[in-house]
């Protein structure tokens, strides 16, 4: 699925520890229009689980979480709904 | 219950980081948070203390300090960032400041105001109180 996802916005939080990636994502999402697809890049394994938790609770949609094992990071794709 | 009122007394790094992280994400998620920094928790925000990174810490804190290739935001940085994203207020304990003869200028700029106990309790009356 992720190969077909073309993000409108990319948030690169690689290197930041929890909760940095989520803070970066929230800061960005608050400024975006509904229907925007965002790709969050994170090297923090806990964020790869925790970010989708927040996304769902906040009422947005998690589209996919892809691990780039060789490069040591994850892509979390979300779509804003409000 | 409409949010959290955190009484931060500890100057231990792990507790400070935990409070900073949880308060930041809650506030960024539009959950109101008040932090009342008192006693040791207030002194953790002293500018000289921050500059010297003189904090009591255990294993996790030491690992955090020694981690390489990671950008780890400190508790005051997460709090400062969260204040721009949601309803997070930070108050300094008046008694603690009076005892040490300090003013807000001696502390990191995250603070909104100085409060006594009654003032804090007014802020906390509709919130879940957490003591750290």
N, CA and C atoms of all chains as a GROMACS GRO file, in nm:
protein
  642
    1UNK      N    1   0.083  -0.121   0.000
    1UNK     CA    2   0.000   0.000   0.000
    1UNK      C    3   0.086   0.126   0.000
    2UNK      N    4   0.194   0.122   0.081
    2UNK     CA    5   0.273   0.244   0.098
    2UNK      C    6   0.339   0.291  -0.031
    3UNK      N    7   0.365   0.197  -0.124
    3UNK     CA    8   0.430   0.237  -0.248
    3UNK      C    9   0.341   0.329  -0.329
    4UNK      N   10   0.209   0.320  -0.304
    4UNK     CA   11   0.118   0.405  -0.380
    4UNK      C   12   0.085   0.535  -0.308
    5UNK      N   13   0.135   0.550  -0.183
    5UNK     CA   14   0.105   0.670  -0.106
    5UNK      C   15   0.204   0.781  -0.142
    6UNK      N   16   0.151   0.889  -0.190
    6UNK     CA   17   0.234   1.005  -0.221
    6UNK      C   18   0.204   1.115  -0.120
    7UNK      N   19   0.293   1.138  -0.025
    7UNK     CA   20   0.263   1.238   0.078
    7UNK      C   21   0.263   1.381   0.023
    8UNK      N   22   0.172   1.461   0.077
    8UNK     CA   23   0.171   1.604   0.044
    8UNK      C   24   0.278   1.676   0.126
    9UNK      N   25   0.302   1.624   0.245
    9UNK     CA   26   0.395   1.687   0.339
    9UNK      C   27   0.481   1.580   0.404
   10UNK      N   28   0.609   1.607   0.420
   10UNK     CA   29   0.698   1.514   0.490
   10UNK      C   30   0.755   1.584   0.614
   11UNK      N   31   0.746   1.515   0.726
   11UNK     CA   32   0.804   1.565   0.851
   11UNK      C   33   0.921   1.474   0.885
   12UNK      N   34   1.040   1.526   0.879
   12UNK     CA   35   1.160   1.445   0.903
   12UNK      C   36   1.207   1.463   1.048
   13UNK      N   37   1.176   1.366   1.132
   13UNK     CA   38   1.216   1.373   1.273
   13UNK      C   39   1.320   1.266   1.305
   14UNK      N   40   1.391   1.220   1.204
   14UNK     CA   41   1.491   1.116   1.228
   14UNK      C   42   1.600   1.169   1.322
   15UNK      N   43   1.634   1.090   1.420
   15UNK     CA   44   1.734   1.129   1.519
   15UNK      C   45   1.672   1.173   1.650
   16UNK      N   46   1.547   1.220   1.646
   16UNK     CA   47   1.480   1.269   1.768
   16UNK      C   48   1.421   1.151   1.846
   17UNK      N   49   1.434   1.159   1.977
   17UNK     CA   50   1.375   1.056   2.063
   17UNK      C   51   1.233   1.097   2.102
   18UNK      N   52   1.158   0.999   2.152
   18UNK     CA   53   1.022   1.022   2.201
   18UNK      C   54   1.023   1.131   2.309
   19UNK      N   55   0.932   1.227   2.308
   19UNK     CA   56   0.817   1.241   2.219
   19UNK      C   57   0.841   1.338   2.103
   20UNK      N   58   0.968   1.361   2.067
   20UNK     CA   59   1.000   1.459   1.964
   20UNK      C   60   0.926   1.438   1.833
   21UNK      N   61   0.928   1.316   1.775
   21UNK     CA   62   0.858   1.296   1.648
   21UNK      C   63   0.709   1.329   1.656
   22UNK      N   64   0.646   1.288   1.765
   22UNK     CA   65   0.503   1.316   1.779
   22UNK      C   66   0.478   1.465   1.796
   23UNK      N   67   0.564   1.531   1.871
   23UNK     CA   68   0.550   1.676   1.886
   23UNK      C   69   0.565   1.745   1.751
   24UNK      N   70   0.662   1.701   1.674
   24UNK     CA   71   0.681   1.761   1.540
   24UNK      C   72   0.558   1.739   1.453
   25UNK      N   73   0.503   1.617   1.460
   25UNK     CA   74   0.386   1.585   1.379
   25UNK      C   75   0.265   1.669   1.421
   26UNK      N   76   0.242   1.676   1.550
   26UNK     CA   77   0.126   1.753   1.599
   26UNK      C   78   0.139   1.899   1.556
   27UNK      N   79   0.257   1.953   1.571
   27UNK     CA   80   0.279   2.093   1.532
   27UNK      C   81   0.248   2.116   1.386
   28UNK      N   82   0.281   2.019   1.302
   28UNK     CA   83   0.256   2.032   1.159
   28UNK      C   84   0.108   2.010   1.128
   29UNK      N   85   0.049   1.905   1.186
   29UNK     CA   86  -0.089   1.868   1.155
   29UNK      C   87  -0.186   1.982   1.188
   30UNK      N   88  -0.157   2.055   1.295
   30UNK     CA   89  -0.247   2.164   1.335
   30UNK      C   90  -0.257   2.273   1.229
   31UNK      N   91  -0.160   2.279   1.139
   31UNK     CA   92  -0.159   2.386   1.038
   31UNK      C   93  -0.208   2.337   0.901
   32UNK      N   94  -0.247   2.209   0.892
   32UNK     CA   95  -0.281   2.152   0.762
   32UNK      C   96  -0.431   2.143   0.740
   33UNK      N   97  -0.468   2.145   0.613
   33UNK     CA   98  -0.608   2.129   0.574
   33UNK      C   99  -0.647   1.982   0.586
   34UNK      N  100  -0.778   1.955   0.608
   34UNK     CA  101  -0.824   1.816   0.608
   34UNK      C  102  -0.795   1.750   0.473
   35UNK      N  103  -0.761   1.623   0.479
   35UNK     CA  104  -0.733   1.550   0.355
   35UNK      C  105  -0.587   1.554   0.314
   36UNK      N  106  -0.504   1.614   0.396
   36UNK     CA  107  -0.360   1.620   0.365
   36UNK      C  108  -0.292   1.491   0.408
   37UNK      N  109  -0.211   1.435   0.320
   37UNK     CA  110  -0.137   1.314   0.353
   37UNK      C  111   0.003   1.353   0.400
   38UNK      N  112   0.039   1.303   0.518
   38UNK     CA  113   0.166   1.339   0.580
   38UNK      C  114   0.249   1.213   0.600
   39UNK      N  115   0.377   1.222   0.568
   39UNK     CA  116   0.470   1.114   0.598
   39UNK      C  117   0.563   1.162   0.709
   40UNK      N  118   0.560   1.091   0.822
   40UNK     CA  119   0.652   1.120   0.933
   40UNK      C  120   0.767   1.021   0.927
   41UNK      N  121   0.888   1.072   0.923
   41UNK     CA  122   1.007   0.987   0.925
   41UNK      C  123   1.063   0.986   1.066
   42UNK      N  124   1.082   0.865   1.122
   42UNK     CA  125   1.135   0.857   1.258
   42UNK      C  126   1.230   0.738   1.274
   43UNK      N  127   1.336   0.760   1.348
   43UNK     CA  128   1.427   0.651   1.383
   43UNK      C  129   1.394   0.594   1.521
   44UNK      N  130   1.293   0.651   1.585
   44UNK     CA  131   1.257   0.611   1.721
   44UNK      C  132   1.151   0.500   1.715
   45UNK      N  133   1.188   0.380   1.758
   45UNK     CA  134   1.096   0.266   1.743
   45UNK      C  135   0.968   0.287   1.822
   46UNK      N  136   0.978   0.348   1.942
   46UNK     CA  137   0.855   0.367   2.020
   46UNK      C  138   0.759   0.462   1.949
   47UNK      N  139   0.814   0.559   1.876
   47UNK     CA  140   0.726   0.651   1.804
   47UNK      C  141   0.653   0.581   1.690
   48UNK      N  142   0.714   0.476   1.634
   48UNK     CA  143   0.646   0.405   1.525
   48UNK      C  144   0.518   0.339   1.574
   49UNK      N  145   0.511   0.312   1.705
   49UNK     CA  146   0.387   0.256   1.762
   49UNK      C  147   0.300   0.366   1.823
   50UNK      N  148   0.367   0.462   1.886
   50UNK     CA  149   0.295   0.562   1.965
   50UNK      C  150   0.226   0.666   1.876
   51UNK      N  151   0.289   0.700   1.766
   51UNK     CA  152   0.230   0.801   1.678
   51UNK      C  153   0.094   0.754   1.622
   52UNK      N  154   0.083   0.631   1.569
   52UNK     CA  155  -0.050   0.586   1.524
   52UNK      C  156  -0.154   0.588   1.634
   53UNK      N  157  -0.110   0.561   1.757
   53UNK     CA  158  -0.204   0.566   1.870
   53UNK      C  159  -0.262   0.706   1.884
   54UNK      N  160  -0.175   0.807   1.877
   54UNK     CA  161  -0.222   0.946   1.886
   54UNK      C  162  -0.309   0.982   1.766
   55UNK      N  163  -0.266   0.942   1.649
   55UNK     CA  164  -0.337   0.977   1.526
   55UNK      C  165  -0.482   0.928   1.533
   56UNK      N  166  -0.499   0.804   1.576
   56UNK     CA  167  -0.633   0.748   1.583
   56UNK      C  168  -0.716   0.819   1.691
   57UNK      N  169  -0.654   0.845   1.805
   57UNK     CA  170  -0.726   0.911   1.914
   57UNK      C  171  -0.764   1.055   1.876
   58UNK      N  172  -0.679   1.119   1.798
   58UNK     CA  173  -0.705   1.257   1.757
   58UNK      C  174  -0.807   1.264   1.644
   59UNK      N  175  -0.847   1.148   1.591
   59UNK     CA  176  -0.951   1.147   1.488
   59UNK      C  177  -0.898   1.155   1.347
   60UNK      N  178  -0.767   1.146   1.331
   60UNK     CA  179  -0.709   1.140   1.196
   60UNK      C  180  -0.697   0.993   1.157
   61UNK      N  181  -0.637   0.968   1.042
   61UNK     CA  182  -0.630   0.830   0.995
   61UNK      C  183  -0.487   0.788   0.969
   62UNK      N  184  -0.449   0.673   1.026
   62UNK     CA  185  -0.318   0.615   0.993
   62UNK      C  186  -0.334   0.533   0.866
   63UNK      N  187  -0.257   0.568   0.764
   63UNK     CA  188  -0.266   0.497   0.636
   63UNK      C  189  -0.175   0.375   0.632
   64UNK      N  190  -0.054   0.391   0.686
   64UNK     CA  191   0.041   0.279   0.684
   64UNK      C  192   0.163   0.314   0.769
   65UNK      N  193   0.228   0.212   0.819
   65UNK     CA  194   0.357   0.228   0.888
   65UNK      C  195   0.455   0.135   0.819
   66UNK      N  196   0.560   0.191   0.764
   66UNK     CA  197   0.656   0.112   0.688
   66UNK      C  198   0.794   0.119   0.753
   67UNK      N  199   0.851   0.004   0.781
   67UNK     CA  200   0.986   0.002   0.838
   67UNK      C  201   1.089  -0.008   0.726
   68UNK      N  202   1.182   0.086   0.725
   68UNK     CA  203   1.295   0.082   0.632
   68UNK      C  204   1.412   0.020   0.709
   69UNK      N  205   1.411  -0.109   0.715
   69UNK     CA  206   1.501  -0.180   0.805
   69UNK      C  207   1.648  -0.151   0.776
   70UNK      N  208   1.683  -0.149   0.650
   70UNK     CA  209   1.824  -0.127   0.614
   70UNK      C  210   1.872   0.012   0.655
   71UNK      N  211   1.783   0.108   0.644
   71UNK     CA  212   1.822   0.246   0.677
   71UNK      C  213   1.793   0.282   0.823
   72UNK      N  214   1.722   0.194   0.894
   72UNK     CA  215   1.699   0.215   1.036
   72UNK      C  216   1.598   0.323   1.069
   73UNK      N  217   1.494   0.335   0.988
   73UNK     CA  218   1.390   0.431   1.024
   73UNK      C  219   1.253   0.381   0.977
   74UNK      N  220   1.149   0.448   1.024
   74UNK     CA  221   1.012   0.414   0.986
   74UNK      C  222   0.948   0.533   0.915
   75UNK      N  223   0.856   0.501   0.825
   75UNK     CA  224   0.767   0.602   0.766
   75UNK      C  225   0.627   0.577   0.820
   76UNK      N  226   0.571   0.678   0.884
   76UNK     CA  227   0.433   0.669   0.931
   76UNK      C  228   0.350   0.762   0.842
   77UNK      N  229   0.259   0.702   0.764
   77UNK     CA  230   0.175   0.780   0.673
   77UNK      C  231   0.040   0.805   0.739
   78UNK      N  232   0.000   0.929   0.742
   78UNK     CA  233  -0.131   0.961   0.799
   78UNK      C  234  -0.207   1.054   0.705
   79UNK      N  235  -0.339   1.060   0.724
   79UNK     CA  236  -0.421   1.156   0.651
   79UNK      C  237  -0.500   1.238   0.751
   80UNK      N  238  -0.492   1.368   0.740
   80UNK     CA  239  -0.566   1.454   0.832
   80UNK      C  240  -0.714   1.453   0.796
   81UNK      N  241  -0.798   1.465   0.897
   81UNK     CA  242  -0.943   1.461   0.872
   81UNK      C  243  -1.014   1.586   0.921
   82UNK      N  244  -0.940   1.675   0.984
   82UNK     CA  245  -1.004   1.798   1.035
   82UNK      C  246  -0.902   1.910   1.046
   83UNK      N  247  -1.381   1.613   3.504
   83UNK     CA  248  -1.236   1.630   3.495
   83UNK      C  249  -1.201   1.687   3.357
   84UNK      N  250  -1.131   1.799   3.359
   84UNK     CA  251  -1.095   1.861   3.231
   84UNK      C  252  -0.945   1.887   3.228
   85UNK      N  253  -0.868   1.781   3.237
   85UNK     CA  254  -0.724   1.797   3.226
   85UNK      C  255  -0.651   1.757   3.351
   86UNK      N  256  -0.523   1.793   3.354
   86UNK     CA  257  -0.435   1.749   3.462
   86UNK      C  258  -0.369   1.869   3.528
   87UNK      N  259  -0.358   1.859   3.661
   87UNK     CA  260  -0.280   1.957   3.738
   87UNK      C  261  -0.165   1.879   3.801
   88UNK      N  262  -0.045   1.905   3.754
   88UNK     CA  263   0.071   1.829   3.799
   88UNK      C  264   0.150   1.910   3.901
   89UNK      N  265   0.164   1.853   4.021
   89UNK     CA  266   0.250   1.914   4.122
   89UNK      C  267   0.388   1.852   4.104
   90UNK      N  268   0.482   1.930   4.057
   90UNK     CA  269   0.616   1.878   4.029
   90UNK      C  270   0.710   1.920   4.142
   91UNK      N  271   0.743   1.824   4.227
   91UNK     CA  272   0.832   1.853   4.340
   91UNK      C  273   0.972   1.797   4.317
   92UNK      N  274   0.982   1.695   4.234
   92UNK     CA  275   1.108   1.623   4.220
   92UNK      C  276   1.208   1.695   4.129
   93UNK      N  277   1.336   1.685   4.165
   93UNK     CA  278   1.442   1.738   4.080
   93UNK      C  279   1.519   1.623   4.014
   94UNK      N  280   1.463   1.503   4.022
   94UNK     CA  281   1.528   1.387   3.961
   94UNK      C  282   1.502   1.388   3.810
   95UNK      N  283   1.605   1.367   3.732
   95UNK     CA  284   1.595   1.386   3.588
   95UNK      C  285   1.486   1.299   3.525
   96UNK      N  286   1.479   1.173   3.565
   96UNK     CA  287   1.379   1.086   3.502
   96UNK      C  288   1.237   1.137   3.528
   97UNK      N  289   1.213   1.185   3.647
   97UNK     CA  290   1.079   1.236   3.680
   97UNK      C  291   1.050   1.365   3.603
   98UNK      N  292   1.150   1.449   3.592
   98UNK     CA  293   1.133   1.573   3.516
   98UNK      C  294   1.102   1.543   3.369
   99UNK      N  295   1.178   1.448   3.314
   99UNK     CA  296   1.156   1.413   3.172
   99UNK      C  297   1.017   1.353   3.153
  100UNK      N  298   0.976   1.267   3.245
  100UNK     CA  299   0.844   1.204   3.233
  100UNK      C  300   0.733   1.309   3.238
  101UNK      N  301   0.746   1.402   3.332
  101UNK     CA  302   0.646   1.508   3.342
  101UNK      C  303   0.646   1.592   3.214
  102UNK      N  304   0.763   1.628   3.167
  102UNK     CA  305   0.772   1.709   3.045
  102UNK      C  306   0.709   1.638   2.926
  103UNK      N  307   0.737   1.509   2.912
  103UNK     CA  308   0.684   1.435   2.797
  103UNK      C  309   0.532   1.422   2.803
  104UNK      N  310   0.483   1.380   2.919
  104UNK     CA  311   0.338   1.356   2.929
  104UNK      C  312   0.260   1.487   2.922
  105UNK      N  313   0.308   1.588   2.991
  105UNK     CA  314   0.240   1.718   2.986
  105UNK      C  315   0.240   1.773   2.844
  106UNK      N  316   0.350   1.755   2.776
  106UNK     CA  317   0.362   1.811   2.641
  106UNK      C  318   0.265   1.745   2.544
  107UNK      N  319   0.258   1.614   2.547
  107UNK     CA  320   0.170   1.545   2.453
  107UNK      C  321   0.024   1.569   2.489
  108UNK      N  322  -0.006   1.571   2.618
  108UNK     CA  323  -0.145   1.599   2.658
  108UNK      C  324  -0.188   1.737   2.609
  109UNK      N  325  -0.106   1.837   2.637
  109UNK     CA  326  -0.143   1.974   2.598
  109UNK      C  327  -0.149   1.988   2.445
  110UNK      N  328  -0.055   1.927   2.376
  110UNK     CA  329  -0.056   1.933   2.230
  110UNK      C  330  -0.179   1.865   2.173
  111UNK      N  331  -0.238   1.774   2.252
  111UNK     CA  332  -0.361   1.705   2.211
  111UNK      C  333  -0.484   1.778   2.263
  112UNK      N  334  -0.468   1.901   2.305
  112UNK     CA  335  -0.577   1.988   2.352
  112UNK      C  336  -0.634   1.949   2.487
  113UNK      N  337  -0.559   1.872   2.566
  113UNK     CA  338  -0.599   1.842   2.704
  113UNK      C  339  -0.532   1.948   2.794
  114UNK      N  340  -0.609   2.026   2.868
  114UNK     CA  341  -0.550   2.131   2.951
  114UNK      C  342  -0.457   2.074   3.060
  115UNK      N  343  -0.342   2.135   3.075
  115UNK     CA  344  -0.245   2.091   3.176
  115UNK      C  345  -0.190   2.214   3.248
  116UNK      N  346  -0.190   2.206   3.381
  116UNK     CA  347  -0.120   2.305   3.464
  116UNK      C  348  -0.008   2.233   3.536
  117UNK      N  349   0.112   2.289   3.532
  117UNK     CA  350   0.223   2.235   3.611
  117UNK      C  351   0.256   2.337   3.720
  118UNK      N  352   0.256   2.289   3.844
  118UNK     CA  353   0.294   2.373   3.958
  118UNK      C  354   0.430   2.323   4.005
  119UNK      N  355   0.535   2.397   3.973
  119UNK     CA  356   0.670   2.356   4.010
  119UNK      C  357   0.703   2.411   4.147
  120UNK      N  358   0.729   2.321   4.240
  120UNK     CA  359   0.752   2.362   4.378
  120UNK      C  360   0.874   2.291   4.436
  121UNK      N  361   0.935   2.351   4.535
  121UNK     CA  362   1.051   2.292   4.604
  121UNK      C  363   1.158   2.247   4.502
  122UNK      N  364   1.196   2.118   4.510
  122UNK     CA  365   1.299   2.071   4.418
  122UNK      C  366   1.259   2.079   4.272
  123UNK      N  367   1.130   2.065   4.246
  123UNK     CA  368   1.083   2.073   4.109
  123UNK      C  369   1.101   2.210   4.049
  124UNK      N  370   1.092   2.312   4.131
  124UNK     CA  371   1.115   2.448   4.081
  124UNK      C  372   1.264   2.469   4.055
  125UNK      N  373   1.346   2.425   4.148
  125UNK     CA  374   1.491   2.445   4.133
  125UNK      C  375   1.547   2.374   4.010
  126UNK      N  376   1.477   2.272   3.962
  126UNK     CA  377   1.521   2.203   3.840
  126UNK      C  378   1.521   2.296   3.720
  127UNK      N  379   1.443   2.405   3.728
  127UNK     CA  380   1.433   2.499   3.617
  127UNK      C  381   1.528   2.617   3.632
  128UNK      N  382   1.608   2.619   3.739
  128UNK     CA  383   1.703   2.727   3.760
  128UNK      C  384   1.801   2.732   3.642
  129UNK      N  385   1.824   2.849   3.590
  129UNK     CA  386   1.908   2.862   3.470
  129UNK      C  387   2.048   2.806   3.492
  130UNK      N  388   2.103   2.830   3.611
  130UNK     CA  389   2.238   2.778   3.638
  130UNK      C  390   2.237   2.626   3.647
  131UNK      N  391   2.132   2.573   3.703
  131UNK     CA  392   2.117   2.427   3.713
  131UNK      C  393   2.109   2.366   3.574
  132UNK      N  394   2.030   2.427   3.489
  132UNK     CA  395   2.017   2.378   3.352
  132UNK      C  396   2.152   2.385   3.281
  133UNK      N  397   2.223   2.494   3.300
  133UNK     CA  398   2.352   2.510   3.232
  133UNK      C  399   2.453   2.405   3.276
  134UNK      N  400   2.448   2.369   3.404
  134UNK     CA  401   2.545   2.272   3.456
  134UNK      C  402   2.496   2.128   3.444
  135UNK      N  403   2.366   2.111   3.412
  135UNK     CA  404   2.304   1.977   3.403
  135UNK      C  405   2.331   1.896   3.530
  136UNK      N  406   2.321   1.963   3.642
  136UNK     CA  407   2.347   1.901   3.772
  136UNK      C  408   2.219   1.840   3.826
  137UNK      N  409   2.185   1.720   3.778
  137UNK     CA  410   2.061   1.654   3.819
  137UNK      C  411   2.090   1.517   3.878
  138UNK      N  412   2.015   1.486   3.983
  138UNK     CA  413   2.018   1.348   4.033
  138UNK      C  414   1.955   1.260   3.927
  139UNK      N  415   2.015   1.146   3.900
  139UNK     CA  416   1.957   1.058   3.799
  139UNK      C  417   1.997   0.913   3.824
  140UNK      N  418   1.916   0.824   3.770
  140UNK     CA  419   1.944   0.682   3.779
  140UNK      C  420   1.994   0.628   3.646
  141UNK      N  421   1.973   0.499   3.627
  141UNK     CA  422   2.027   0.433   3.508
  141UNK      C  423   1.974   0.492   3.378
  142UNK      N  424   1.843   0.515   3.374
  142UNK     CA  425   1.784   0.565   3.250
  142UNK      C  426   1.836   0.706   3.219
  143UNK      N  427   1.842   0.788   3.324
  143UNK     CA  428   1.892   0.923   3.304
  143UNK      C  429   2.035   0.925   3.255
  144UNK      N  430   2.118   0.839   3.312
  144UNK     CA  431   2.258   0.832   3.267
  144UNK      C  432   2.267   0.786   3.123
  145UNK      N  433   2.183   0.689   3.087
  145UNK     CA  434   2.183   0.642   2.948
  145UNK      C  435   2.137   0.753   2.854
  146UNK      N  436   2.042   0.832   2.900
  146UNK     CA  437   1.994   0.944   2.817
  146UNK      C  438   2.106   1.045   2.793
  147UNK      N  439   2.183   1.070   2.899
  147UNK     CA  440   2.290   1.169   2.887
  147UNK      C  441   2.404   1.120   2.797
  148UNK      N  442   2.420   0.988   2.793
  148UNK     CA  443   2.532   0.933   2.717
  148UNK      C  444   2.493   0.887   2.577
  149UNK      N  445   2.364   0.896   2.544
  149UNK     CA  446   2.318   0.847   2.414
  149UNK      C  447   2.383   0.928   2.301
  150UNK      N  448   2.432   0.857   2.203
  150UNK     CA  449   2.496   0.924   2.090
  150UNK      C  450   2.407   0.914   1.967
  151UNK      N  451   2.411   1.015   1.884
  151UNK     CA  452   2.333   1.014   1.761
  151UNK      C  453   2.185   1.032   1.782
  152UNK      N  454   2.146   1.077   1.902
  152UNK     CA  455   2.004   1.100   1.930
  152UNK      C  456   1.984   1.245   1.972
  153UNK      N  457   1.876   1.303   1.922
  153UNK     CA  458   1.840   1.438   1.966
  153UNK      C  459   1.733   1.423   2.074
  154UNK      N  460   1.776   1.434   2.199
  154UNK     CA  461   1.681   1.418   2.308
  154UNK      C  462   1.646   1.554   2.366
  155UNK      N  463   1.522   1.595   2.348
  155UNK     CA  464   1.479   1.723   2.403
  155UNK      C  465   1.468   1.711   2.554
  156UNK      N  466   1.518   1.811   2.625
  156UNK     CA  467   1.508   1.811   2.771
  156UNK      C  468   1.368   1.853   2.814
  157UNK      N  469   1.335   1.826   2.941
  157UNK     CA  470   1.199   1.850   2.989
  157UNK      C  471   1.152   1.994   2.964
  158UNK      N  472   1.240   2.091   2.986
  158UNK     CA  473   1.199   2.231   2.969
  158UNK      C  474   1.179   2.264   2.821
  159UNK      N  475   1.252   2.194   2.733
  159UNK     CA  476   1.234   2.218   2.589
  159UNK      C  477   1.101   2.161   2.541
  160UNK      N  478   1.065   2.041   2.589
  160UNK     CA  479   0.936   1.984   2.551
  160UNK      C  480   0.821   2.069   2.602
  161UNK      N  481   0.836   2.119   2.724
  161UNK     CA  482   0.732   2.203   2.781
  161UNK      C  483   0.719   2.333   2.701
  162UNK      N  484   0.832   2.393   2.667
  162UNK     CA  485   0.829   2.518   2.591
  162UNK      C  486   0.764   2.497   2.454
  163UNK      N  487   0.797   2.386   2.388
  163UNK     CA  488   0.738   2.358   2.257
  163UNK      C  489   0.588   2.334   2.270
  164UNK      N  490   0.549   2.260   2.373
  164UNK     CA  491   0.408   2.227   2.391
  164UNK      C  492   0.324   2.351   2.421
  165UNK      N  493   0.382   2.449   2.488
  165UNK     CA  494   0.306   2.571   2.520
  165UNK      C  495   0.263   2.644   2.393
  166UNK      N  496   0.333   2.619   2.283
  166UNK     CA  497   0.294   2.681   2.155
  166UNK      C  498   0.187   2.600   2.083
  167UNK      N  499   0.164   2.476   2.129
  167UNK     CA  500   0.072   2.387   2.059
  167UNK      C  501  -0.060   2.366   2.130
  168UNK      N  502  -0.066   2.393   2.260
  168UNK     CA  503  -0.190   2.363   2.332
  168UNK      C  504  -0.196   2.431   2.467
  169UNK      N  505  -0.304   2.397   2.545
  169UNK     CA  506  -0.329   2.464   2.672
  169UNK      C  507  -0.241   2.414   2.787
  170UNK      N  508  -0.120   2.462   2.793
  170UNK     CA  509  -0.026   2.423   2.899
  170UNK      C  510   0.024   2.548   2.970
  171UNK      N  511   0.003   2.551   3.101
  171UNK     CA  512   0.050   2.664   3.182
  171UNK      C  513   0.145   2.611   3.289
  172UNK      N  514   0.247   2.689   3.320
  172UNK     CA  515   0.346   2.648   3.419
  172UNK      C  516   0.357   2.758   3.524
  173UNK      N  517   0.345   2.716   3.650
  173UNK     CA  518   0.348   2.813   3.760
  173UNK      C  519   0.461   2.781   3.857
  174UNK      N  520   0.524   2.885   3.906
  174UNK     CA  521   0.633   2.869   4.003
  174UNK      C  522   0.578   2.891   4.143
  175UNK      N  523   0.626   2.811   4.236
  175UNK     CA  524   0.581   2.820   4.375
  175UNK      C  525   0.642   2.943   4.443
  176UNK      N  526   0.556   3.027   4.493
  176UNK     CA  527   0.601   3.152   4.554
  176UNK      C  528   0.684   3.128   4.680
  177UNK      N  529   0.641   3.032   4.760
  177UNK     CA  530   0.713   3.002   4.885
  177UNK      C  531   0.858   2.961   4.855
  178UNK      N  532   0.873   2.870   4.759
  178UNK     CA  533   1.007   2.822   4.726
  178UNK      C  534   1.097   2.938   4.681
  179UNK      N  535   1.041   3.026   4.599
  179UNK     CA  536   1.120   3.140   4.551
  179UNK      C  537   1.156   3.234   4.665
  180UNK      N  538   1.059   3.258   4.754
  180UNK     CA  539   1.085   3.348   4.867
  180UNK      C  540   1.195   3.293   4.957
  181UNK      N  541   1.193   3.162   4.980
  181UNK     CA  542   1.292   3.102   5.068
  181UNK      C  543   1.434   3.120   5.014
  182UNK      N  544   1.445   3.120   4.883
  182UNK     CA  545   1.578   3.131   4.820
  182UNK      C  546   1.608   3.272   4.771
  183UNK      N  547   1.513   3.363   4.787
  183UNK     CA  548   1.534   3.501   4.743
  183UNK      C  549   1.549   3.513   4.592
  184UNK      N  550   1.474   3.431   4.521
  184UNK     CA  551   1.484   3.432   4.375
  184UNK      C  552   1.361   3.495   4.311
  185UNK      N  553   1.375   3.529   4.183
  185UNK     CA  554   1.263   3.580   4.105
  185UNK      C  555   1.249   3.492   3.980
  186UNK      N  556   1.143   3.516   3.903
  186UNK     CA  557   1.124   3.435   3.781
  186UNK      C  558   1.240   3.450   3.683
  187UNK      N  559   1.311   3.561   3.693
  187UNK     CA  560   1.427   3.582   3.604
  187UNK      C  561   1.536   3.477   3.627
  188UNK      N  562   1.535   3.414   3.744
  188UNK     CA  563   1.636   3.312   3.773
  188UNK      C  564   1.605   3.178   3.707
  189UNK      N  565   1.484   3.166   3.654
  189UNK     CA  566   1.440   3.036   3.601
  189UNK      C  567   1.419   3.041   3.449
  190UNK      N  568   1.414   2.924   3.391
  190UNK     CA  569   1.384   2.912   3.248
  190UNK      C  570   1.253   2.983   3.217
  191UNK      N  571   1.242   3.034   3.096
  191UNK     CA  572   1.127   3.120   3.063
  191UNK      C  573   0.996   3.046   3.036
  192UNK      N  574   0.984   2.921   3.076
  192UNK     CA  575   0.857   2.849   3.055
  192UNK      C  576   0.746   2.897   3.148
  193UNK      N  577   0.781   2.969   3.254
  193UNK     CA  578   0.680   3.001   3.355
  193UNK      C  579   0.584   3.111   3.311
  194UNK      N  580   0.455   3.088   3.342
  194UNK     CA  581   0.352   3.187   3.312
  194UNK      C  582   0.334   3.285   3.427
  195UNK      N  583   0.352   3.234   3.549
  195UNK     CA  584   0.323   3.319   3.664
  195UNK      C  585   0.377   3.254   3.791
  196UNK      N  586   0.365   3.328   3.900
  196UNK     CA  587   0.401   3.278   4.033
  196UNK      C  588   0.272   3.256   4.111
  197UNK      N  589   0.263   3.141   4.180
  197UNK     CA  590   0.140   3.112   4.254
  197UNK      C  591   0.172   3.063   4.394
  198UNK      N  592   0.080   3.090   4.486
  198UNK     CA  593   0.081   3.026   4.617
  198UNK      C  594  -0.006   2.901   4.611
  199UNK      N  595  -0.018   2.834   4.724
  199UNK     CA  596  -0.094   2.709   4.726
  199UNK      C  597  -0.241   2.733   4.691
  200UNK      N  598  -0.301   2.837   4.747
  200UNK     CA  599  -0.443   2.864   4.718
  200UNK      C  600  -0.465   2.891   4.570
  201UNK      N  601  -0.373   2.965   4.513
  201UNK     CA  602  -0.383   2.994   4.369
  201UNK      C  603  -0.375   2.868   4.287
  202UNK      N  604  -0.283   2.780   4.326
  202UNK     CA  605  -0.272   2.655   4.251
  202UNK      C  606  -0.397   2.570   4.266
  203UNK      N  607  -0.449   2.563   4.390
  203UNK     CA  608  -0.568   2.481   4.412
  203UNK      C  609  -0.687   2.534   4.331
  204UNK      N  610  -0.694   2.665   4.312
  204UNK     CA  611  -0.800   2.719   4.227
  204UNK      C  612  -0.786   2.669   4.084
  205UNK      N  613  -0.662   2.666   4.036
  205UNK     CA  614  -0.638   2.616   3.901
  205UNK      C  615  -0.667   2.466   3.892
  206UNK      N  616  -0.649   2.396   4.003
  206UNK     CA  617  -0.657   2.250   4.001
  206UNK      C  618  -0.797   2.196   4.028
  207UNK      N  619  -0.890   2.281   4.069
  207UNK     CA  620  -1.016   2.228   4.121
  207UNK      C  621  -1.097   2.149   4.020
  208UNK      N  622  -1.079   2.172   3.891
  208UNK     CA  623  -1.154   2.094   3.791
  208UNK      C  624  -1.064   1.994   3.717
  209UNK      N  625  -0.946   1.968   3.774
  209UNK     CA  626  -0.851   1.880   3.706
  209UNK      C  627  -0.812   1.762   3.795
  210UNK      N  628  -0.759   1.660   3.729
  210UNK     CA  629  -0.701   1.548   3.804
  210UNK      C  630  -0.562   1.589   3.851
  211UNK      N  631  -0.540   1.579   3.983
  211UNK     CA  632  -0.411   1.622   4.038
  211UNK      C  633  -0.314   1.505   4.041
  212UNK      N  634  -0.194   1.531   3.992
  212UNK     CA  635  -0.088   1.429   3.991
  212UNK      C  636   0.032   1.487   4.065
  213UNK      N  637   0.082   1.412   4.162
  213UNK     CA  638   0.198   1.460   4.239
  213UNK      C  639   0.323   1.382   4.196
  214UNK      N  640   0.427   1.455   4.156
  214UNK     CA  641   0.551   1.390   4.111
  214UNK      C  642   0.666   1.445   4.194
   0.00000   0.00000   0.00000
